[in-house]
Each structure stands twice: as structure tokens, then as C-alpha cells.
Amino acid sequence: MKVTVAPSSGFCRGVSNAVDTAMRIDPHGTYILGELIHNPVVTEQIARRGIRTVDDIGEVPDGATLILRSHGAGKAVYEECNVRNIRIVDCTCPFVKRTQNIVREYSEEGRQIAVIGERKHPEVAGICGWCDGDSIVLDGEDDPQIRLLQGKNAVVVVQTTYSEQKFEKIIKNIKKVCGKTVEIFKTICYTTNKRQSEAAELSEKCDAMLVIGGLNSSNTNKLYDICREHCKNVFRLASADEFDVDKIKKFKNVGIVSGASTPHTQTQEVLFKMENNTEVKATNEMENVVAQMDNGQSKLKKGQLVTAIISSASDEGVAVLLPFFKKEILLDKDEIECEEYKKEDFAGKIGDEIEVMVVSPANPVKLSQKIIAQMKEEEGKIEAISNGEEFDVTCTGFNKGGLTASMGTYSVFVPAKEIRMGYVKELDKYVGKKLRLKALEIKKSDRKKEIIASQRVILEEEKAARDQAKAEKEAEFFANVHVGDVVEGKVERVTNFGAFVSVNGFDCLAHISDLSWSGVKNVTDVLEIGKKYEFKVLKVDEENKKVSIGYKQLQPQPWDLVADKYAEGDVVHGKVVRIVPFGAFVEIENGVDGLVHVSQISHEWLENPTSVLTIGEEIDAKILVLDPANKKMTLSIKALLPEPEVTKVRPRREGEDKGERKNRKPRQSRDNRDEDEFREWSEGGLGGASIAEMLQNKN
């Protein structure tokens, strides 16, 4: 018997991508909207992984992961997922996606959309779901709805797996009804065309045809219909279990085709049965498959998950059987997921199924169970990272563009501009340092897994958070602080012009001039760093975020206590701090000065006080006048000195007459005297001018 297998049999690219995704993704919290492919064997394998298949998106919990199959889905599904924070893993076939885009674009323009295909097929339902208005579904050349297109500016698309022959017949009738007013897009997948062409050519040459695939698979049923048009003996098989070898023994040439949702493994199972029960001669298309049936390596790929059956246990590990392998494969004990391997623990598990990963597909085949757990843990972490979770790595190197690192099986790259806020010149300084990162992009393929990440976004987020917190704190602070308030603050730091005081976490300035009534040269003469004091709010400038506070304003002024300490007639001790032509100022205590008028320094006439007193000299004096309200204190030194002897008046000389006295130089008018010579002699020798008045007269 000669057996020929159509070259395009088995999974198409879209289905293969969907199945691979379902077999690799973390099953926890993952759902599939509708049957992934129309193949019960594959559907059951996916279900065993813990992935649930639902018919309505309402069955999917908020925040879950949803796989969209290769048939696609309508726009409403995407919108609901977005609202409910459901993560979409989109496995829509690229050809289906193209059809959806055509429908969306022309529907938005107000065109009438017509879809050629099976009304109940999920792909057709998904395509119609991208129409803004009503769409028309046509399934057959005599479909009465074709008349609804008459006179309308219509656009026609077709289900990607639809029969090309049926499509041509429907289009012919549409053109008869609508003429040139309809625009037609032939959106049948090229692999569907090729698969159908191969089925037609092969069925014409063969005595019998086997069509393998799920009974509810639309594209497989179309292949069956095509084969029946050219061959009398066509057998429809959902799986190898339905295959009866005796029915084809009498045929010399047998052809095999399989649908786009049929895995190669099912075709191989049929070939196994044929090989074991008949004399089969493989054609060129299947020579490689038949030749490798003993080891099954034609279907193994690195990283592939495979369900294996435990056949025996030894000290080295457990032997397992893989689908289509006639020989056992050793699963090394170091690759088994268990705390401590003991062969006796697995003796009772012979015949059990376990999931293993292909580490090496050939020479020899290497499997691992332990790595699956590691990969699941890693993929779980990658899932969290893709959702914005922060992660950290240690920088291991750099290149011209940025920093490099790794996390498990993923490489990590941080572009130079994403390292921090600002330009980074010396990248080598980051090698060996830990980086806090968030993912910008995650790239995953069979050849490469990479995370493009940023540390800058974290720093910017933290800065924004700090700024926001600071702004809120400042707003609260300024809403509750007013001029005149008494507040408690901690001295944080001092400068030569004042102290910065923390009041409820906000820096306020206590200027050095507001620390003491008597004035100080150093802030630390009054305030101690780290200590708390009470202050009075002097000024609030919310616009410029400034608050001025004072310490001395809460302290009594020296003159306020003078009346309790001193009285007129008291003798006080002080220090000469300033000398002016009309007298000397004596500091009695910090902030309290008294004036010794030049007339009260000595019993003798003094041209200038400096002839008797010097700055810094300590003296005793008597309080003559005390006026605390006006901050005036008049002192006398001479009041404490003994009275001088009385000097007799000189008698007039003989011959001296009035005329001679008239020849003397006249005394200078008081009004013409230099202001610096200002003196006030009053009864008792008391100076009646205050310090302020003296200074005003001086100026």
C-alpha cells in the first residue's frame, strides 16, 4: 500500500500559536473564551493544565487572564476586558485580524457589511462584532439575503476557512444582483486555499482518502466535502481510535489530509496503526516522519511541555514513555520535582501521567520536571512585572547603550537614559550595584527572552510622591498657621544670619535680630541645635513658602523689668559702651543703658568726656532720673564724688574799668557754637535730653 500525506496537513500558524500559548502560559487564573480549537484531544490536554474554557465573558472574574482563540472576538469583548481589568492574551489569527480591520474601517464609513461564511461559526460572529451597524451573513449561493445588498454601497468579506468554490459561486450571484456597487475582499487564508487545493489534487489520484480532525472543525469538514467530490472512498476520522485498518487494506493508494486544528500527532497515530497492520510505502512527503517514528524527535522542540507516562523507576531516575516514542526516555532523578528522590516512592506510580519539559530534543532527549516549577515561578514573576511590579537585579555589565543584567532565563537591559533622572556618563560605575527596575517592554520568543527596564521611572514616581506629600503637608501647614501664633519648633541648623527651625515638619526662619532684645553675634549664644523652643509667628508668605518666627518676642524686654530692679537714688555699676561730645552711655545690663551727661561726670568743667572716661571702663553712678516707660535713665558719676573746695572770686584789679572789659573778645553766641559742643547745664547739673533726643540732635 502506498500512503501519501498532504504537505499542508496539521496545525496552521494561527492555531499552532494559540495551542503553544495555552500550553506554556501560567494556568492560574487563566480562561479561554470558547473552545480554543475544534479538537477534543487538544481541548482535554489544555483543561488538564487547569485552564478553564468559558462561553461568555461574564464567567471570567475581574483581573483574570483571558486567551482569545485564533477565531478572534468582537470589539465588545475588548472593551469589557478593559473596564474589568482583564488581561487579554490575543491569539487571533493574523488573517482573521485583517478581516476584522477591514470590517471596522468600512463600517465606520457607513458602508453596508456582508460576511460570507457559516452563521454560527465563532470567527464569523467575531467579524460581525466589529460592525457599527447591522451586518449581513451569507452562507450559500442561493441565500435570499443577497437581495438585501441591492442598491447599497456594500463591502463583502469572507470567513478565512470558507470553501473557495462556494465563495466564487456566492460572489457570482452578488454581482448579478448588485452590479458594480459592491466592493469584494477575498479574505480566505492562503493556507486554507493551499490545503483545499492539495485535498482536491490528492483525492483525484487516490483510491481512498482519510480526513482527520475534530468533527466540529469547519475547515476539516470542508476538506471532507472536497475529497468526496473527487474520490468515492472517503473516511472521516476524529482520531486514530476511530480508524479501522481493515477498511483500507484493499486499497493500493491512500491519501491523508488533516484540518488546521488537527495536531500532527493524531496523523502519526493513524500512521502507526497502518504500519503495524499493513505494508505501507511512504511517499516523499512522509518519509521523514515514518523514518523517525522510533524516536519521535520530529515533533519535539526545546521548551515544549509533554505529557509522559511513568513506566519504571531506578536509582538513576524514572523511565517515561512519550507520545509516538517506542523507547523509554530517562527522566534523571535530579530533574524530578521532589524533596528527595527514592525509587521506591515511584514504584507505585507506574502508569501515572506527569508533565515534563523538553530540555534537549535530541542526541539524547533530555527531560525535566523540576524546571517546569521554576519556569512557572519565573513566568508568574514576569506576569507581575508586566503588570508594573518593581523588581531588582544586580548589574553585570554595560555597553554603549546602557546596563546589562539577567533574571532567570531573561536578559535585562537598562538604557542609559533610564538609569536615573539626568545624564549618566560613567556606566562602568554601576557594575556590581543593585538596580531597582520596572519593565518598559518584555520580549519573548523561542530565541530570546528580554526585559527592557527603567530605574528612572521609579525615581520619578518616588519624587512625584514626595513632592505631592510635601505639597499636601505645606498646604495643611499654611492653612493652620497665622501671624501672632505661638508655635513649638526644633532648631535644625544655624547660619550667620539666623536659625532654621522645624515647625510641624516645615522649615521656618528665626532671624538673628529676632533672637534677643539686646542683640547677639552668634545664634548659638541663644539657641541650641536639636533643642525645642517656643516661637512667635511674625510673617507668613504662602506664595513663596516662607515663614518668619521670633524668639525674643516671647521674652520680656530688659526695660520691662527695670522698675522692679532699680529706683532713683540707687547706685549702679556699669560699663562705658559709647562716648559722645555731650556725655557717655553706660551699660547697666544687657539692653539697659543710662546716660551720664558731661555735666555729671565731674565737678570740673570738661571740654570732652574722653578726657576722663574710656570705652570699656567700669564705673559706679547714681540714678538721678528713671523713666522706664520711655526707656530713659540719667546717671551721675560726680554725685558720688566729694564736693570740691569753694574758689574765691577774684577782685577787680586797679585801673581796670568797664572800658577795658569791653575790649575783651566777646563770648561766642550759643547759637553759633558747633553742635558737637552742645551742652545743657541746668539747675543741679541734670541733663534733660534722652539718648534718642541726643542722637537726633547729633544727626
C-alpha positions as a printed Julia matrix, in Angstrom:
699×3 Matrix{Float64}:
   0.0     0.0     0.0
   1.21    3.48   -0.89
   0.29    6.26    1.56
   0.54    9.97    0.72
   0.08   12.71    3.28
  -0.82   16.21    2.07
   2.13   18.55    2.79
  -0.06   21.24    4.4
  -1.73   18.89    6.85
  -1.88   19.77   10.53
  -1.86   22.96   12.54
  -1.8    26.24   10.67
   0.33   29.04   12.05
  -2.53   30.72   13.9
  -3.73   27.55   15.59
  -0.19   26.48   16.44
   0.43   29.83   18.15
  -2.8    29.54   20.13
  -2.06   25.99   21.29
   1.56   26.77   22.19
   0.38   29.77   24.21
  -2.18   27.7    26.11
   0.39   25.0    26.86
   3.04   27.46   28.11
   1.07   30.14   29.96
   0.63   30.05   33.73
  -2.76   28.34   34.09
  -3.59   30.03   37.4
  -6.47   32.45   36.85
  -6.41   31.86   33.06
  -9.51   31.38   30.93
 -10.25   30.75   27.23
 -13.26   32.37   25.56
 -14.77   29.5    23.61
 -13.14   26.25   22.57
  -9.52   27.05   21.62
  -9.57   24.73   18.6
 -12.11   22.23   17.36
 -10.17   19.23   18.53
 -11.3    17.31   21.64
  -7.88   15.76   22.32
  -6.11   19.14   22.47
  -9.0    20.69   24.37
  -8.73   17.99   27.02
  -4.95   18.49   27.36
  -5.48   22.21   27.94
  -8.19   21.53   30.52
  -5.84   19.2    32.41
  -3.45   22.12   32.86
  -6.15   23.9    34.86
  -7.2    26.41   32.19
 -10.97   26.89   32.08
 -12.94   27.31   28.87
 -15.95   29.63   29.12
 -18.65   30.51   26.6
 -19.33   34.01   27.89
 -17.01   36.73   29.16
 -19.35   37.19   32.11
 -17.91   33.95   33.5
 -14.42   35.45   33.67
 -13.56   37.12   37.03
 -12.27   40.69   37.13
  -8.47   40.85   36.95
  -8.12   37.39   35.41
  -6.24   36.43   32.22
  -8.26   35.69   29.08
  -6.92   33.91   25.99
  -8.66   34.9    22.77
  -8.51   31.99   20.34
  -7.44   32.19   16.71
 -11.09   32.72   15.64
 -10.96   36.18   17.27
 -13.66   38.09   19.16
 -15.82   41.16   18.73
 -14.95   44.7    19.81
 -17.29   44.49   22.81
 -15.09   41.77   24.36
 -12.01   44.03   24.29
 -13.97   46.94   25.76
 -15.37   44.87   28.63
 -11.93   43.43   29.42
 -10.53   46.93   29.6
 -13.25   48.06   32.02
 -12.9    44.96   34.23
  -9.09   44.89   34.2
  -8.99   41.51   32.47
  -5.63   40.86   30.83
  -6.03   39.75   27.21
  -3.65   37.27   25.59
  -4.65   37.79   21.97
  -4.12   34.71   19.78
  -6.34   35.94   16.97
  -5.07   34.64   13.61
  -3.4    37.45   11.6
  -5.68   36.71    8.64
  -8.76   36.96   10.86
  -7.41   40.2    12.36
  -7.01   41.62    8.83
 -10.65   40.81    8.06
 -11.78   42.45   11.3
  -9.84   45.62   10.45
 -11.46   45.82    7.01
 -14.91   45.5     8.56
 -14.16   48.08   11.25
 -12.74   50.63    8.81
 -15.55   50.44    6.23
 -18.27   50.16    8.86
 -17.09   53.43   10.37
 -17.53   54.98    6.91
 -21.16   53.89    6.92
 -20.78   51.08    4.38
 -23.03   48.02    4.49
 -21.01   44.98    5.62
 -21.69   41.48    4.28
 -19.8    38.43    5.61
 -19.68   35.2     3.62
 -19.41   32.25    6.0
 -21.15   29.95    8.4
 -23.62   31.9    10.52
 -22.84   30.06   13.75
 -19.07   29.94   13.29
 -17.21   31.87   16.05
 -14.96   33.59   13.51
 -17.98   35.0    11.69
 -19.53   36.14   14.96
 -16.27   37.89   15.9
 -16.02   39.62   12.49
 -19.61   40.88   12.75
 -18.74   42.19   16.2
 -16.59   44.91   14.59
 -19.52   46.46   12.7
 -21.02   49.7    13.93
 -24.39   48.75   12.43
 -26.12   45.58   11.29
 -24.22   43.12    9.13
 -25.48   40.54    6.66
 -24.19   36.94    6.78
 -24.37   34.95    3.54
 -23.93   31.16    3.54
 -24.72   29.76    0.11
 -25.15   30.89   -3.46
 -28.94   30.93   -3.13
 -29.02   32.78    0.19
 -32.07   35.11   -0.01
 -30.24   37.85    1.91
 -28.16   38.57   -1.18
 -31.07   40.73   -2.37
 -30.63   42.97    0.68
 -27.39   44.27   -0.88
 -29.14   45.63   -3.95
 -28.63   49.36   -4.32
 -26.36   49.58   -1.26
 -22.76   50.7    -1.06
 -21.64   47.35    0.32
 -18.37   45.7     1.31
 -18.05   41.92    1.28
 -15.53   39.82    3.24
 -15.32   36.07    3.71
 -14.57   33.65    6.54
 -10.86   32.74    6.34
 -11.55   28.99    6.27
 -14.51   29.11    3.87
 -14.66   26.94    0.76
 -13.18   28.81   -2.16
 -15.59   27.1    -4.58
 -18.63   28.19   -2.56
 -17.19   31.69   -2.26
 -16.86   32.07   -6.03
 -20.46   30.94   -6.59
 -21.82   33.38   -3.99
 -19.8    36.27   -5.42
 -21.13   35.48   -8.88
 -24.71   35.87   -7.66
 -23.88   39.01   -5.66
 -22.54   40.67   -8.8
 -25.7    39.75  -10.68
 -27.85   41.44   -8.05
 -25.64   44.42   -7.15
 -23.59   45.02  -10.26
 -20.52   47.16   -9.54
 -21.83   48.82   -6.4
 -20.25   46.22   -4.12
 -16.58   46.01   -3.07
 -15.3    42.46   -2.5
 -12.35   41.34   -0.33
 -11.29   37.73   -0.76
 -10.06   37.16    2.79
  -9.74   33.38    2.64
  -6.41   32.38    4.27
  -3.83   31.32    1.7
  -3.09   28.2     3.76
  -6.76   27.29    3.52
  -6.57   27.65   -0.27
  -3.45   25.54   -0.37
  -4.88   22.9     1.95
  -8.06   22.67   -0.13
  -6.12   22.52   -3.4
  -3.93   19.71   -2.07
  -7.03   17.81   -0.92
  -8.59   18.13   -4.38
  -5.42   17.03   -6.21
  -4.67   14.14   -3.85
  -8.23   12.81   -3.8
  -8.24   12.64   -7.62
  -5.17   10.36   -7.58
  -6.02    8.06   -4.65
  -8.35    5.1    -4.27
  -9.24    6.14   -0.73
  -8.87    9.24    1.45
  -8.59    9.64    5.2
  -9.7    13.04    6.52
  -8.51   13.53   10.13
  -9.79   16.19   12.52
 -12.46   17.17   15.02
 -15.98   16.5    13.81
 -16.96   20.1    14.67
 -13.99   21.58   12.76
 -15.31   23.72    9.91
 -12.14   23.63    7.81
 -11.79   19.84    8.26
 -15.39   19.31    7.13
 -14.69   21.39    4.02
 -11.72   19.14    3.23
 -14.01   16.16    3.6
 -16.52   17.69    1.16
 -13.77   18.42   -1.39
 -12.37   14.88   -1.17
 -15.83   13.38   -1.72
 -16.18   15.35   -4.93
 -13.15   13.56   -6.41
 -12.97   10.22   -4.59
 -15.64    7.6    -3.83
 -13.96    6.17   -0.72
 -13.51    8.91    1.89
 -13.26    8.13    5.61
 -13.84   10.82    8.24
 -11.8    10.31   11.47
 -11.99   12.38   14.65
  -8.96   10.48   16.0
  -6.89    7.33   15.47
  -9.27    5.44   17.78
 -11.94    5.57   15.06
  -9.62    4.21   12.4
 -10.41    0.69   11.14
  -7.4    -0.64    9.25
  -9.41   -3.46    7.68
 -11.47   -0.94    5.71
  -8.47    0.29    3.71
  -6.43   -2.9     3.25
  -7.89   -3.43   -0.21
  -6.78   -0.02   -1.5
  -3.42    0.47   -3.2
  -3.2     4.28   -2.99
  -4.38    6.01    0.18
  -4.23    9.74    0.78
  -4.32   11.52    4.13
  -5.36   15.12    4.8
  -5.93   16.81    8.15
  -7.52   20.07    9.2
  -5.88   23.21   10.52
  -6.93   22.26   14.05
  -5.52   18.74   13.88
  -2.13   18.2    15.58
   0.46   16.19   13.67
   0.43   13.66   16.5
  -3.04   12.45   15.52
  -1.9    11.88   11.94
   1.1    10.0    13.28
  -1.13    7.77   15.4
  -3.04    6.78   12.27
   0.26    6.03   10.51
   1.35    3.86   13.45
  -1.76    1.76   13.09
  -1.25    1.44    9.37
   2.4     0.49    9.8
   1.6    -2.19   12.37
  -1.18   -3.77   10.36
  -0.32   -3.27    6.67
   2.58   -2.97    4.32
   2.89    0.75    3.95
   5.11    2.59    1.49
   5.54    6.24    2.45
   5.78    8.9    -0.24
   8.42   11.65   -0.14
   6.13   13.88    1.87
   6.1    11.47    4.82
   9.42    9.63    4.53
  10.97   11.69    7.32
   8.01   11.15    9.62
   7.95    7.4     9.13
  11.72    7.14    9.42
  11.67    8.88   12.8
   8.72    7.06   14.31
  11.04    5.06   16.54
  12.24    8.14   18.4
   9.52   10.71   17.79
  12.06   13.53   17.66
  10.48   15.18   14.62
   7.88   16.78   16.9
   9.94   17.66   19.94
  11.05   21.23   20.5
  13.18   22.74   23.2
  10.96   24.13   25.93
   7.96   22.05   24.87
   5.67   20.66   27.57
   4.86   16.99   27.08
   2.61   14.59   28.98
   4.63   11.44   29.75
   3.71    8.11   31.38
   5.93    6.62   34.12
   6.99    3.13   33.02
   9.64    2.19   35.62
  11.87    3.54   38.38
  15.58    3.03   39.11
  18.35    4.57   41.16
  19.11    6.96   38.27
  15.56    8.22   37.92
  12.29    7.21   36.31
  11.77    5.93   32.77
   8.88    7.55   30.91
   7.06    6.95   27.66
   6.36    9.88   25.37
   3.68   10.02   22.67
   4.96    8.34   19.46
   8.16    7.13   21.14
   8.66    3.37   21.09
  11.57    3.59   23.52
  11.64    4.76   27.1
  13.3     8.06   27.99
  15.12    8.52   31.3
  13.95   11.39   33.48
  17.01   11.96   35.64
  16.41   12.0    39.41
  17.92   15.48   39.62
  15.2    16.72   37.26
  12.28   15.28   39.25
  10.21   17.67   41.35
  10.54   16.16   44.84
  12.39   16.9    48.07
  14.48   13.71   47.94
  14.34   11.1    45.21
  13.7     7.5    46.27
  12.9     4.94   43.6
  10.54    3.08   45.94
   8.37    6.22   46.13
   7.76    5.96   42.38
   7.28    2.18   42.24
   3.6     2.64   42.95
   3.26    5.44   40.39
   3.96    3.36   37.29
   1.33    4.22   34.72
   0.76    7.72   36.14
   0.95   10.72   33.83
   3.4    13.54   34.58
   4.15   16.74   32.75
   7.77   17.23   31.66
   9.63   19.85   29.66
  11.93   19.1    26.75
  15.36   20.44   27.7
  17.12   18.9    24.69
  15.06   17.46   21.79
  17.76   15.06   20.51
  21.11   13.33   20.97
  19.93   12.29   23.52
  16.49   13.55   24.51
  16.65   15.26   27.91
  13.59   15.97   30.01
  12.93   17.86   33.23
  10.03   18.08   35.63
  11.75   20.4    38.08
  12.33   23.13   35.54
   8.58   23.4    34.93
   8.08   24.59   38.5
  10.96   27.01   38.08
   9.58   28.28   34.79
   6.09   28.67   36.24
   7.52   30.63   39.14
   9.52   32.74   36.73
   6.56   33.31   34.42
   4.46   34.25   37.42
   7.06   36.83   38.32
   7.24   38.02   34.7
   3.46   38.33   34.72
   3.63   40.53   37.81
   6.48   42.55   36.3
   4.5    43.08   33.09
   1.69   44.49   35.27
   4.05   47.09   36.74
   5.56   45.31   39.74
   9.0    46.54   40.76
  11.91   44.09   40.66
  15.63   44.29   41.3
  18.72   42.85   39.64
  22.45   43.24   40.04
  24.15   44.96   37.11
  26.63   42.55   35.5
  27.89   44.65   32.6
  27.32   47.54   30.24
  27.56   48.5    26.6
  27.34   51.69   24.6
  23.59   51.91   25.08
  23.18   51.09   28.77
  23.46   48.49   31.53
  23.0    44.72   31.28
  21.88   42.1    33.8
  19.86   38.89   33.95
  16.9    37.48   35.82
  16.42   33.74   35.47
  16.2    32.9    31.77
  15.57   36.54   30.86
  18.23   39.07   29.98
  17.69   42.58   31.34
  18.71   45.79   29.58
  18.5    49.28   31.09
  19.04   52.08   28.51
  21.4    54.8    29.7
  18.61   57.39   29.8
  16.55   55.1    32.05
  19.18   54.67   34.79
  18.34   57.81   36.75
  16.98   61.33   36.37
  19.76   63.03   34.47
  22.61   62.12   32.17
  24.84   59.19   33.14
  28.36   59.38   31.76
  30.29   56.61   33.53
  28.28   53.41   33.09
  31.03   51.2    34.48
  30.41   52.56   37.99
  27.08   50.72   38.09
  28.57   47.24   37.54
  28.01   45.15   40.68
  25.37   47.5    42.03
  21.73   46.6    42.62
  19.2    48.26   40.34
  15.55   48.84   41.2
  13.56   48.48   38.0
  10.19   48.47   36.29
   9.63   46.85   32.92
   9.15   49.06   29.86
   8.85   46.14   27.45
   9.07   42.36   27.68
  10.24   40.47   24.59
   9.72   36.74   24.43
  10.39   34.35   21.59
  11.9    30.91   21.09
  15.29   32.51   20.52
  15.36   35.34   23.01
  13.72   36.47   26.23
  14.5    40.05   27.27
  13.2    42.7    29.63
  13.76   46.35   28.73
  13.57   48.14   32.07
  13.91   51.52   33.74
  15.08   52.7    37.14
  14.33   56.3    36.28
  10.56   55.77   36.29
  10.74   54.52   39.89
  12.81   57.51   40.98
  10.43   59.87   39.19
   7.41   58.21   40.79
   9.0    58.45   44.23
   9.94   62.09   43.66
   6.42   62.86   42.49
   5.06   61.13   45.59
   7.42   63.08   47.83
   6.52   66.34   46.1
   2.84   65.55   46.43
   3.19   64.69   50.11
   5.25   67.83   50.67
   2.68   69.96   48.85
  -0.15   68.46   50.9
   1.8    68.95   54.11
   2.64   72.54   53.19
  -0.99   73.25   52.29
  -2.1    71.89   55.65
   0.64   73.86   57.44
  -0.23   77.2    55.83
  -3.92   76.6    56.44
  -3.25   76.4    60.17
  -0.5    78.98   60.78
  -1.2    82.68   61.36
   0.75   85.75   62.32
   0.84   86.01   66.11
   0.56   82.28   66.73
   2.88   80.75   69.31
   4.41   77.53   67.93
   6.9    74.96   69.12
   9.85   74.2    66.89
  13.08   72.26   66.87
  16.3    74.02   65.88
  17.64   72.02   62.9
  20.56   74.15   61.69
  22.05   77.61   62.17
  23.71   80.16   59.9
  25.34   83.51   60.49
  22.0    85.24   59.81
  19.66   83.07   61.86
  18.31   79.64   62.71
  16.15   77.25   60.65
  13.51   75.77   62.9
  11.26   72.81   62.07
   7.65   73.6    62.95
   5.36   70.65   62.21
   7.88   69.5    59.61
   8.16   72.87   57.85
  11.34   74.96   57.93
  10.82   78.43   59.42
  13.48   81.12   59.79
  14.24   82.8    63.08
  16.43   85.76   62.09
  19.31   86.59   64.42
  17.78   90.02   65.05
  14.68   88.3    66.45
  16.52   86.13   68.97
  17.37   88.63   71.74
  16.33   92.15   72.68
  19.91   93.01   73.45
  21.25   91.62   70.16
  23.66   88.71   69.7
  26.59   87.95   67.47
  26.09   84.16   67.29
  22.83   82.24   67.09
  24.21   79.57   69.41
  24.52   82.18   72.17
  20.73   81.92   72.45
  19.59   78.69   70.77
  20.96   75.14   70.86
  20.82   72.86   67.81
  18.46   69.92   68.33
  16.57   71.58   71.16
  12.92   72.64   71.11
  11.72   76.18   71.93
   8.59   78.24   71.61
   8.49   80.95   68.94
   6.07   83.61   67.79
   4.96   83.73   64.12
   5.98   87.13   62.74
   5.28   86.81   59.0
   3.58   84.25   56.7
   4.35   84.28   52.96
   2.39   81.35   51.49
   3.18   82.28   47.89
   6.93   81.97   48.43
   6.6    79.27   51.09
   8.32   81.33   53.81
   7.51   81.81   57.47
   9.41   84.14   59.82
   9.38   83.47   63.55
  10.86   85.23   66.57
  12.21   84.04   69.89
  12.74   87.36   71.65
   9.09   88.35   71.13
   8.15   85.79   73.79
  10.87   87.02   76.19
  10.44   90.08   78.49
  12.24   93.22   77.34
  15.01   94.41   79.72
  13.27   97.78   80.3
  10.1    95.99   81.38
  11.96   94.75   84.48
  13.89   97.95   85.26
  11.21   99.39   87.56
  11.37   96.26   89.71
  15.15   96.3    89.89
  16.13   99.96   90.2
  14.94  103.23   91.69
  16.06  106.85   91.58
  18.91  107.37   94.03
  20.26  103.82   93.59
  23.95  103.42   92.93
  24.59  101.11   89.98
  27.67   99.58   88.45
  28.13   99.63   84.66
  30.46   99.72   81.71
  31.06  102.64   79.36
  29.94  101.46   75.93
  29.81  104.71   73.96
  31.15  108.26   74.34
  29.71  111.29   72.58
  30.56  115.01   72.98
  27.59  115.54   75.33
  28.25  112.57   77.58
  28.76  108.83   77.92
  26.4   105.83   77.68
  26.86  103.24   80.38
  25.52   99.67   80.06
  23.92   98.68   83.34
  22.86   95.27   81.99
  22.09   93.75   78.59
  19.6    96.02   76.91
  19.61   98.73   79.61
  21.81  101.79   79.09
  21.97  105.01   81.1
  23.31  108.42   80.08
  25.93  110.24   82.12
  25.72  113.79   80.88
  29.03  115.59   80.52
  27.94  117.89   83.35
  27.51  114.81   85.62
  30.91  113.27   85.03
  33.0   115.64   87.14
  32.69  118.75   89.3
  35.13  120.38   86.94
  34.31  121.77   83.56
  35.12  119.2    80.84
  35.7   120.07   77.22
  35.22  116.41   76.2
  34.18  113.31   78.19
  37.09  111.36   76.69
  39.44  113.37   78.85
  38.08  111.45   81.84
  36.36  108.27   80.53
  37.32  105.48   78.12
  35.15  102.87   76.38
  35.09   99.63   78.35
  35.81  101.34   81.62
  33.67  100.17   84.52
  32.22  102.89   86.76
  29.74  103.43   89.57
  27.0   106.0    89.15
  23.9   107.25   90.85
  20.48  107.12   89.22
  19.18  110.67   89.04
  16.18  110.12   86.75
  14.45  106.77   85.95
  11.72  106.69   83.26
  11.1   103.01   82.27
   8.1   103.92   80.12
  10.31  105.95   77.8
  13.36  103.79   78.42
  15.37  106.65   79.96
  17.88  106.54   82.79
  20.0   109.55   83.74
  23.12  108.79   85.75
  25.63  110.85   87.66
  29.21  109.99   88.48
  30.0   113.28   90.17
  27.15  112.69   92.63
  29.34  110.02   94.18
  32.42  112.29   94.23
  33.29  114.6    97.19
  32.43  118.25   96.8
  35.47  120.44   95.8
  36.63  123.4    97.91
  34.92  126.73   97.09
  37.07  129.04   94.95
  37.04  132.77   95.91
  36.03  135.27   93.31
  38.96  137.3    92.03
  38.63  141.07   92.9
  38.76  143.62   90.16
  42.16  144.94   89.5
  43.01  148.57   89.95
  42.81  150.6    86.85
  40.59  148.01   85.31
  37.47  149.68   84.23
  34.49  148.87   82.21
  36.14  150.03   79.06
  38.9   147.51   79.36
  36.42  144.7    79.8
  34.7   145.87   76.7
  37.91  145.35   74.73
  37.86  141.65   75.6
  36.9   139.22   72.9
  33.15  138.77   73.09
  31.75  135.28   74.04
  30.57  133.27   71.06
  26.83  133.15   70.73
  25.28  129.86   71.87
  23.51  129.67   68.5
  26.81  129.81   66.63
  28.54  127.08   68.61
  29.4   123.79   66.93
  26.68  121.28   67.52
  29.32  118.87   68.81
  29.86  121.29   71.71
  26.21  121.08   72.74
  25.93  121.05   76.5
  22.97  121.57   78.71
  23.57  122.92   82.13
  20.56  123.07   84.32
  19.98  123.57   87.93
  21.66  120.78   89.78
  23.58  119.82   86.63
  20.96  117.35   85.33
  20.85  116.59   81.64
  17.3   116.59   80.45
  17.91  115.05   76.99
  17.19  111.35   76.3
  19.52  109.11   74.34
  17.22  109.22   71.34
  16.98  113.01   71.53
  20.72  113.34   71.78
  21.21  111.15   68.75
  18.56  113.09   66.86
  20.28  116.35   67.7
  23.59  114.87   66.63
  22.25  113.94   63.26
